[in-house]
């Protein structure tokens, strides 16, 4: 077998490379049209825009060789954008033609009743009675990781996708879509097997071991007309690791209130030497792997070290991402220093270049903090007219909005509701204790207040192209008092993109509270995991017992 992988230049393909290596396979990258003639199997992975993918392939004279390769009958495996380009067109770019191998169109999810992008884990259902040999490793008892705004719609009575192509379907909200397609030599998944843990590894391995796909396609005559009507979307548990250099220059995972991460001297037993030192809760890669094996649905690294002002020279953090991507097969987010900056030699480095460097190292998403606040301030000053120059816009244009997370750090600003007539009057929250407040944005980890409200920030970053909001709370950070449900509900009502709840988790019940009382898609914690106060399997067991849809964890994944 001569396996080739086609990288069209957008998104994290390093994770697929790591997965193939872990499974024991060697491969080559497609570098020129002639490589298609040498390939006996081909994988086309990637995320991003339909138009960007087609234009990249066209400009490099790869589109027609790809079409000829598929027509030759040799095995093809498309992942995410590698599935979507098989179709005739996409409403994402209606003037751009796809390969047209599947005679229907890709369409955007309806965001009137749910967040878009569809970002997270979901289950799949086979559309017919199939033998184990015909499933290519896909299982209807497992969940897989999705991240996309556009889908191949599916309706059992009048399918948007020709019946002979549909392998599995998934449901998000009330919408069904083809989560995988298969016919003849073509197999493609909307989900990312390389980010789906052991379940995804099984799909890759089974496809690579298959020698003849032609005789295992699902006959259209057995397509089921009574598939289960069930939203398979899963609430995520995210483990967050604040990473910085200690006084010896080593990267450690730390935790503190508003980035105050130095140990305090106390009578509880800290030595004089330990007092004042950077709090060390473990090594980044070791902890990330531990949480992955414990069932974390996503890992988030936040780089809070001082040298993040020159992130392209931040080799220790890049090394952390590379090493983690070799051991962690769920999505990785990296934050800290994702912005335009000037190198010490005066060279301008755009944010999209910084993001691209982390994507190539193995990250799936980048998180933007203070720079997002400044971008929205400029947006409002420009009468809500985007300029296309912010870090959010440039990264989303190149890699897709699903690659951009905005980390918000709001703080309660208390007011007298009887006399207050400020610009945030329509955002006031009243507590049971009679107090009232609005949520004010901060930068620099909560150390500097801005006049911007969290609602202005959330709506602004959605307009600029962010795909997800990581919603922290300066007031709840490190308190263990639970998530700020008022804040979360306020933001969830204001936007149509996914929101990750953060700050304040101190018990398993706090995770149940946030998922029962809000429509948040994910919940994040840090210190309680690092200190061993709560274990991820315990959270998932409790959530499952209460009927909240979670991904089963497998300690052998």
Secondary structure, 3 states (H helix, E strand, C coil): CCEEEECCCCCCCHHHHHHHHHCCCCCEECCCCCHHHHCCEEEECCCCCHHHHHHHHHHCCCHHHHHHHHHCCCEEEEECHHHHCCEEEECCCCCCCCCCCEEEEEEECCCCCCCCCEEEEEECEECCCCCHHHCCCCCCCCEEEEEECEECECCCCCCCCCHHHEEEEEEECCEEEEEEEEECCEEEECCEHHHCHHHHHHHHHHHHHCCCCHHHCCCHHHCCCCCCCCCCCECEEEEEEEEEECCCCCEEEECCECCECECCCCCCCCCCCCCCCECCCCCHHHHHHHHHHHCCCEEEEEECCHHHHHHHHCHHHHHHHHHHHCCCCCEEEEECCCCCEECCCCCEECHHHHHHHHHHHCCCEEEECHHHHHHHHHHHHCCCCCCCCCHHHHHHHHHCHHHEEEEEEEEEEEECCCCCCCCCHHHCEECCCCCEEEEEEEECCCCEEEEEEHHHHHHHHHHHCCCEEEEEECCCCCCCCCCCHHHHHHHHHHCCCEEEECCCCCCHHHHHHHHHHCCCCEEEECHHHHCCCCCHHHHHHHHHHCCCCCCCCCCCC
